[in-house]
Amino acid sequence: MKREGFKSRLGFLLVSAGCAVGIGNVWRFPYVVGENGGGIFVLLYLLFLVAMGMPVLTMELAVGRASRKSAVLGYQALEKPGSKWHIHGWFCIFGCYMLMMYYTTVSGWMVSYFFKFAAGTFKPAMGAEEVGAVFSELLSSPSEMGVWMGLTVILGFFVCSRGLQNGLEKISKFMMAALLLLILVLAAHSLLLSGAAEGVSFYLVPSIEKVKSVGITNVITEAMNQSFFTLSLGIAAMEIFGSYMTKDHTLPGEALRICGLDTFVAIMSGLIIFPACFSYGVQPDAGPSLIFVTLPNVFVNMAGGRVWGALFFLFMTFASFSTVMAVFENIISFAVDMFGTSRKRAVLINGVIVLIASLPCVLGYNVWSSLRLIGGRDVLDSEDFIVSNLLLPIGSLVYLLFCVTRFGWGFEKYYEECNQGEGLKFSRVLKPYFQFVLPVLIAVIIVQGLIR
């Protein structure tokens, strides 16, 4: 059976960028920029994105495009007879399931808050405690969280059931276009608030004092981590889109465009968040409290806050749902390729699996709130630790070694696949860097993640 492909190059770029643009990227990036020297951090982040993230992205795409298959069969098509690289493909699919076990819950929070703002749950001049109580009440209700999680899973698999072109590509084009428009509208509104300049200064103006207080080593480490994790590499989430690509354009050129879109969304998110926070005298915090406590507290004190809050959480819903759909597509494609089942059957079976597998994360905030797993972490943080600190960086290292060593696919075959088509091409002089330097940098990220 002929493999389905993207209808257009724009479709591929927007779907791939949608997979890369995620919740953590949007809410974590602005905070770490502000805390790690502003513009200095951004420059280091861009440097590492080009030096680390982009090359590994081309490797996942190359394995997909050369094999025209999903994770396990992709390795099998390219590896030497008798070798076992394809075992990593199973870990990739496990990583996709594991990621969705908690990502669907967090995505459900975004949808919930969109409806809460649209319905007027957040009222003008609400106190900070009242705003915070809305999030606490959401977490304490397994039924409410379960409904929003279930809606996310069902809608995600429904879109994917329509096929690559008529489902994922068509909806992703609309959602990413809407997301980019919402970003521009929200950022323009934030920048026009009184006192916005202070927020922009905190966010993007290079601060030598901040770098000294944090330590240049920590700033470099954070920039390296952010540039690497922002693309969700290592669990074949990008490899699958390589398998749908044409050979008309080079992989370095396409990877650079995906990185560019991902970075644009991340940087613009900060231009939405920080001017608004500083305009209303609210110090931004990291993680969930920024999105679900701090920002709603800003919106309820803002003229037209109900509308701006609804628009912000619509933007966050699109950012999270684009990743959900992309990872679901990987899971479905794997089932179709590996077991020869139909797309609709794969959708039904995996929909049930993901719904059940997502329940521990939902219950981890209420019924199982006392449950502590890895290093005293709750369910969501334990699942995130496995994905972020083990499966993503180790998986990326495996893809790298497969593509550049003689034990795997080999540098020459990867290099040839990478540079097929029109556009930016890698130079052969990069071979020593790919073979000897890049593996060390990724190993450093793995060790640091486990130590932290």
C-alpha positions as CSV (number, residue, x, y, z in Angstrom):
1,M,0.0,0.0,0.0
2,K,1.4,3.4,-1.0
3,R,2.3,5.5,2.0
4,E,0.3,8.7,2.5
5,G,2.2,12.0,2.3
6,F,1.6,15.6,3.1
7,K,-0.5,17.6,0.7
8,S,1.9,20.5,0.8
9,R,5.2,21.6,2.2
10,L,3.5,24.2,4.4
11,G,1.4,21.3,5.9
12,F,4.6,19.4,6.8
13,L,6.2,22.5,8.3
14,L,3.1,23.5,10.4
15,V,2.4,20.0,11.6
16,S,6.1,19.5,12.6
17,A,6.3,22.9,14.3
18,G,3.0,22.1,16.0
19,C,4.5,19.0,17.5
20,A,7.5,21.0,18.7
21,V,5.5,23.9,20.1
22,G,4.2,22.6,23.4
23,I,2.9,23.8,26.8
24,G,6.3,23.5,28.6
25,N,8.0,25.4,25.8
26,V,5.4,28.2,26.0
27,W,5.3,28.6,29.8
28,R,8.9,27.6,30.7
29,F,10.9,29.4,28.0
30,P,9.9,33.0,29.1
31,Y,10.6,32.2,32.7
32,V,14.1,30.7,32.2
33,V,15.0,33.6,29.9
34,G,14.1,36.2,32.5
35,E,15.9,34.3,35.3
36,N,19.1,33.7,33.3
37,G,20.2,37.0,31.9
38,G,17.6,37.9,29.4
39,G,19.1,38.6,25.9
40,I,22.3,36.7,26.9
41,F,20.3,33.5,27.5
42,V,18.4,34.0,24.2
43,L,21.7,34.2,22.2
44,L,23.0,31.1,23.9
45,Y,19.7,29.3,23.4
46,L,19.8,30.1,19.6
47,L,23.4,29.0,19.4
48,F,22.7,25.6,21.1
49,L,19.5,25.2,19.0
50,V,21.5,25.4,15.8
51,A,24.4,23.4,17.2
52,M,22.4,20.6,18.9
53,G,18.7,20.6,18.4
54,M,18.7,21.1,14.6
55,P,21.3,18.4,13.8
56,V,19.4,15.7,15.8
57,L,16.1,16.9,14.3
58,T,17.6,16.2,10.8
59,M,18.6,12.7,12.0
60,E,15.1,11.8,13.1
61,L,13.6,13.2,9.9
62,A,16.3,11.4,7.8
63,V,15.5,8.0,9.3
64,G,11.8,8.6,8.6
65,R,12.3,9.9,5.1
66,A,14.8,7.2,4.0
67,S,12.7,4.3,5.4
68,R,9.2,5.6,4.7
69,K,8.2,3.8,7.9
70,S,7.4,4.4,11.6
71,A,9.8,3.9,14.6
72,V,10.6,0.1,14.8
73,L,10.3,-0.7,11.0
74,G,12.2,2.5,10.2
75,Y,15.2,1.2,12.1
76,Q,14.8,-2.3,10.6
77,A,14.8,-1.0,7.1
78,L,18.1,0.9,7.5
79,E,20.1,-1.1,10.1
80,K,22.7,-3.7,9.2
81,P,21.5,-7.3,9.2
82,G,21.6,-8.8,12.7
83,S,21.9,-5.5,14.5
84,K,19.4,-4.5,17.2
85,W,18.9,-0.7,16.7
86,H,15.2,-1.4,16.1
87,I,14.7,-2.2,19.8
88,H,14.9,1.5,20.4
89,G,11.9,2.0,18.3
90,W,9.8,0.2,20.9
91,F,11.1,2.6,23.6
92,C,10.1,5.5,21.3
93,I,6.5,4.3,21.2
94,F,6.6,3.7,24.9
95,G,7.8,7.3,25.2
96,C,4.9,8.6,23.1
97,Y,2.4,6.7,25.3
98,M,4.1,7.9,28.5
99,L,4.1,11.6,27.3
100,M,0.4,11.4,26.5
101,M,-0.3,9.9,30.0
102,Y,0.2,13.4,31.5
103,Y,0.1,15.7,28.5
104,T,-3.6,15.0,27.9
105,T,-4.4,16.1,31.5
106,V,-2.5,19.4,31.2
107,S,-4.0,20.0,27.8
108,G,-7.4,19.5,29.4
109,W,-6.5,22.2,32.0
110,M,-6.0,24.6,29.1
111,V,-9.4,23.8,27.6
112,S,-11.1,24.1,31.0
113,Y,-9.6,27.6,31.6
114,F,-10.7,28.7,28.1
115,F,-14.3,27.8,29.0
116,K,-14.0,29.3,32.5
117,F,-12.9,32.6,31.1
118,A,-15.5,32.5,28.3
119,A,-18.3,31.7,30.7
120,G,-17.3,34.4,33.2
121,T,-16.1,32.2,36.1
122,F,-13.3,34.7,36.6
123,K,-14.9,38.0,37.6
124,P,-13.4,41.5,37.6
125,A,-11.4,42.4,40.7
126,M,-11.4,38.8,42.1
127,G,-8.9,38.5,44.9
128,A,-5.7,36.5,44.5
129,E,-6.9,33.8,46.8
130,E,-10.2,33.4,44.9
131,V,-8.3,33.1,41.6
132,G,-5.9,30.5,43.1
133,A,-8.9,28.6,44.5
134,V,-10.3,28.0,41.0
135,F,-7.2,25.9,40.1
136,S,-7.3,24.1,43.4
137,E,-10.9,23.2,42.9
138,L,-10.1,21.9,39.4
139,L,-7.3,19.6,40.7
140,S,-9.4,18.3,43.6
141,S,-12.2,17.1,41.2
142,P,-11.4,13.8,39.4
143,S,-14.6,14.0,37.5
144,E,-14.0,17.5,36.1
145,M,-10.4,16.8,35.2
146,G,-11.4,13.5,33.7
147,V,-14.0,15.1,31.4
148,W,-11.5,17.6,30.0
149,M,-8.8,15.0,29.6
150,G,-11.3,12.6,27.9
151,L,-12.4,15.4,25.6
152,T,-8.8,16.1,24.6
153,V,-8.1,12.4,23.9
154,I,-11.4,11.8,21.9
155,L,-11.0,14.9,19.8
156,G,-7.3,14.2,19.1
157,F,-8.0,10.6,17.9
158,F,-11.0,11.8,16.0
159,V,-8.9,14.2,14.0
160,C,-6.3,11.5,13.3
161,S,-9.0,9.1,12.2
162,R,-9.6,11.3,9.2
163,G,-6.2,10.5,7.8
164,L,-3.0,12.5,7.4
165,Q,-4.1,15.1,4.8
166,N,-7.8,15.4,5.7
167,G,-7.3,15.2,9.4
168,L,-4.0,16.1,11.0
169,E,-2.7,18.3,8.2
170,K,-5.9,20.2,7.6
171,I,-6.6,20.9,11.3
172,S,-3.0,21.7,12.1
173,K,-2.9,24.3,9.3
174,F,-5.9,26.0,10.8
175,M,-4.8,25.7,14.4
176,M,-1.2,26.9,13.8
177,A,-2.4,29.8,11.7
178,A,-4.9,30.7,14.4
179,L,-2.2,30.3,17.1
180,L,0.2,32.6,15.2
181,L,-2.5,35.2,14.8
182,L,-3.5,35.0,18.5
183,I,0.2,35.4,19.5
184,L,0.4,38.6,17.5
185,V,-2.8,40.0,18.9
186,L,-2.0,39.1,22.5
187,A,1.6,40.4,22.3
188,A,0.5,43.7,20.8
189,H,-2.1,44.1,23.6
190,S,0.5,43.3,26.3
191,L,3.1,45.7,24.8
192,L,0.5,48.5,24.8
193,L,-0.2,48.2,28.6
194,S,1.2,50.9,30.9
195,G,4.4,49.7,32.5
196,A,5.0,47.0,29.8
197,A,8.6,48.3,29.2
198,E,9.7,47.0,32.6
199,G,8.5,43.5,31.7
200,V,10.2,43.6,28.3
201,S,13.4,44.8,30.0
202,F,13.3,41.9,32.5
203,Y,12.7,39.5,29.7
204,L,15.0,40.4,26.8
205,V,17.6,43.1,27.8
206,P,20.9,41.4,28.5
207,S,21.7,41.5,32.2
208,I,25.3,40.9,33.3
209,E,24.3,41.2,36.9
210,K,21.7,38.4,36.6
211,V,24.3,36.2,34.8
212,K,26.8,36.8,37.7
213,S,24.2,36.0,40.3
214,V,23.0,32.8,38.7
215,G,26.4,31.8,37.4
216,I,27.5,31.6,33.8
217,T,27.7,27.8,34.0
218,N,24.1,27.5,35.1
219,V,23.0,29.9,32.3
220,I,24.8,27.8,29.7
221,T,23.3,24.6,31.1
222,E,19.8,26.0,31.1
223,A,20.2,27.3,27.5
224,M,21.5,23.9,26.4
225,N,18.6,22.1,28.1
226,Q,16.0,24.4,26.7
227,S,17.3,24.3,23.1
228,F,17.4,20.5,23.3
229,F,14.1,19.7,24.9
230,T,12.0,22.2,23.0
231,L,11.9,20.0,19.9
232,S,10.7,16.8,21.6
233,L,13.4,14.7,20.0
234,G,14.2,11.1,20.9
235,I,10.8,9.4,20.9
236,A,10.2,9.4,17.1
237,A,7.6,12.2,17.4
238,M,9.4,13.9,14.5
239,E,10.6,10.7,12.7
240,I,7.1,9.9,11.7
241,F,6.7,13.2,9.8
242,G,9.9,12.5,7.9
243,S,8.3,9.3,6.7
244,Y,5.6,11.4,5.0
245,M,8.0,13.9,3.4
246,T,9.0,14.3,-0.2
247,K,12.7,14.6,-1.2
248,D,12.2,18.0,-2.8
249,H,13.9,19.9,0.0
250,T,17.0,19.3,2.1
251,L,16.5,18.3,5.7
252,P,18.8,21.0,7.2
253,G,16.6,23.7,5.5
254,E,13.4,22.2,6.8
255,A,14.8,21.7,10.3
256,L,15.9,25.3,10.4
257,R,12.3,26.4,9.5
258,I,10.8,24.2,12.2
259,C,13.2,25.5,14.8
260,G,12.5,29.1,13.6
261,L,8.7,28.7,14.1
262,D,9.2,27.0,17.4
263,T,11.5,29.8,18.7
264,F,9.2,32.5,17.4
265,V,6.3,31.1,19.4
266,A,8.5,30.7,22.5
267,I,9.9,34.3,22.4
268,M,6.5,35.9,21.6
269,S,4.9,34.0,24.6
270,G,7.3,36.0,26.8
271,L,6.1,39.2,25.2
272,I,2.6,38.3,26.1
273,I,3.3,37.2,29.7
274,F,6.0,39.6,31.1
275,P,4.6,43.0,30.1
276,A,1.2,42.0,31.4
277,C,2.6,40.7,34.8
278,F,4.8,43.8,35.3
279,S,2.0,46.2,34.3
280,Y,-0.1,44.9,37.2
281,G,2.7,44.5,39.7
282,V,2.6,40.7,39.7
283,Q,6.0,38.9,39.8
284,P,5.9,36.0,37.3
285,D,6.5,32.5,38.7
286,A,7.5,29.3,37.0
287,G,5.5,26.3,36.0
288,P,1.8,25.7,36.5
289,S,1.4,28.5,38.9
290,L,2.3,31.1,36.2
291,I,-0.3,29.9,33.8
292,F,-3.2,28.9,36.2
293,V,-2.7,31.3,39.1
294,T,-0.5,34.3,38.2
295,L,-1.9,35.1,34.7
296,P,-5.6,34.7,35.6
297,N,-4.9,37.1,38.5
298,V,-3.6,39.6,35.9
299,F,-6.5,39.1,33.6
300,V,-9.2,39.7,36.2
301,N,-7.7,43.1,37.0
302,M,-7.4,44.1,33.3
303,A,-10.0,46.0,31.3
304,G,-11.7,43.4,29.0
305,G,-9.9,40.7,31.0
306,R,-12.5,38.1,30.3
307,V,-11.9,38.3,26.6
308,W,-8.1,38.5,26.9
309,G,-8.1,35.6,29.3
310,A,-10.2,33.5,27.0
311,L,-8.0,34.4,24.0
312,F,-4.8,33.5,25.9
313,F,-6.2,30.1,26.9
314,L,-7.4,29.4,23.4
315,F,-3.8,30.1,22.3
316,M,-2.6,27.6,25.0
317,T,-5.2,25.1,23.9
318,F,-4.0,25.2,20.3
319,A,-0.3,25.0,21.4
320,S,-1.0,21.9,23.5
321,F,-3.5,20.2,21.2
322,S,-1.2,20.5,18.2
323,T,1.3,18.3,20.1
324,V,-1.4,15.9,21.2
325,M,-2.5,15.3,17.6
326,A,1.1,14.9,16.3
327,V,2.0,12.3,19.0
328,F,-1.3,10.4,18.4
329,E,-0.5,10.2,14.7
330,N,2.8,8.6,15.6
331,I,1.1,6.0,17.8
332,I,-1.5,5.3,15.1
333,S,1.0,5.0,12.3
334,F,3.1,2.6,14.4
335,A,0.0,0.3,14.9
336,V,-0.9,0.4,11.2
337,D,2.7,-0.3,10.1
338,M,3.6,-2.9,12.7
339,F,0.4,-4.9,12.9
340,G,-1.2,-4.2,9.5
341,T,-4.4,-3.0,11.2
342,S,-6.7,-0.3,9.6
343,R,-6.4,3.3,10.7
344,K,-9.9,3.3,12.3
345,R,-9.2,0.1,14.3
346,A,-5.8,1.6,15.5
347,V,-7.7,4.8,16.5
348,L,-10.3,2.9,18.6
349,I,-7.8,0.6,20.3
350,N,-5.3,3.3,21.1
351,G,-8.0,5.8,22.1
352,V,-9.1,3.3,24.9
353,I,-5.5,2.7,25.9
354,V,-4.6,6.4,26.2
355,L,-7.8,7.2,28.1
356,I,-7.1,4.5,30.7
357,A,-3.4,5.3,30.9
358,S,-4.1,9.0,31.5
359,L,-6.3,8.3,34.6
360,P,-3.4,7.9,37.1
361,C,-2.3,11.5,36.3
362,V,-5.9,12.7,36.8
363,L,-6.2,10.8,40.1
364,G,-2.8,11.9,41.3
365,Y,-4.1,15.3,42.3
366,N,-7.0,14.1,44.4
367,V,-7.8,10.4,45.1
368,W,-4.1,9.4,44.9
369,S,-2.7,12.8,46.1
370,S,-0.6,11.0,48.8
371,L,1.0,8.8,46.2
372,R,4.7,9.6,45.8
373,L,6.8,7.8,43.2
374,I,10.3,8.7,41.7
375,G,12.2,10.8,44.3
376,G,9.1,11.8,46.1
377,R,7.4,13.2,43.0
378,D,3.7,13.0,42.4
379,V,2.3,11.0,39.4
380,L,2.6,13.8,36.8
381,D,6.1,14.8,37.8
382,S,7.2,11.1,37.9
383,E,5.9,10.5,34.4
384,D,7.5,13.8,33.2
385,F,10.8,12.7,34.8
386,I,10.9,9.5,32.8
387,V,10.1,11.2,29.5
388,S,12.3,14.4,29.9
389,N,15.3,13.0,31.8
390,L,15.5,9.5,30.3
391,L,13.6,8.8,27.1
392,L,14.1,12.1,25.2
393,P,17.9,12.6,25.8
394,I,18.9,8.9,25.7
395,G,16.7,8.4,22.6
396,S,18.3,11.4,20.9
397,L,21.7,9.9,21.6
398,V,20.6,6.6,20.0
399,Y,19.4,8.4,16.9
400,L,22.6,10.3,16.7
401,L,24.8,7.2,17.1
402,F,22.7,5.3,14.6
403,C,23.2,8.0,11.9
404,V,26.8,8.8,12.3
405,T,28.6,5.6,13.3
406,R,29.6,2.6,11.2
407,F,27.7,0.3,13.6
408,G,24.4,1.9,12.6
409,W,23.2,3.4,9.3
410,G,26.4,5.3,8.8
411,F,27.4,8.9,8.3
412,E,27.6,8.7,4.5
413,K,24.1,7.4,4.1
414,Y,22.7,9.9,6.6
415,Y,24.6,12.7,4.9
416,E,23.3,11.8,1.4
417,E,19.7,11.6,2.7
418,C,20.1,14.8,4.6
419,N,21.2,16.9,1.6
420,Q,18.8,15.6,-1.0
421,G,16.7,18.3,-2.6
422,E,16.9,22.1,-2.8
423,G,17.9,24.3,0.2
424,L,20.4,24.6,3.0
425,K,22.9,21.7,3.0
426,F,25.3,20.4,5.7
427,S,29.0,20.5,5.0
428,R,31.0,17.3,5.2
429,V,33.4,19.1,7.6
430,L,30.8,18.7,10.3
431,K,31.4,14.9,10.4
432,P,33.9,15.0,13.3
433,Y,31.6,17.4,15.2
434,F,28.6,15.0,14.7
435,Q,30.7,11.9,15.6
436,F,32.7,13.1,18.6
437,V,31.5,16.4,20.0
438,L,27.7,16.2,19.8
439,P,27.5,12.8,21.6
440,V,29.4,14.3,24.5
441,L,27.1,17.3,24.7
442,I,24.0,15.1,24.8
443,A,25.7,12.8,27.4
444,V,26.2,16.0,29.5
445,I,22.5,16.8,29.3
446,I,21.6,13.2,30.4
447,V,24.0,13.3,33.4
448,Q,22.8,16.8,34.4
449,G,19.2,15.8,34.2
450,L,19.7,12.8,36.5
451,I,21.8,14.7,39.0
452,R,19.2,17.5,39.2
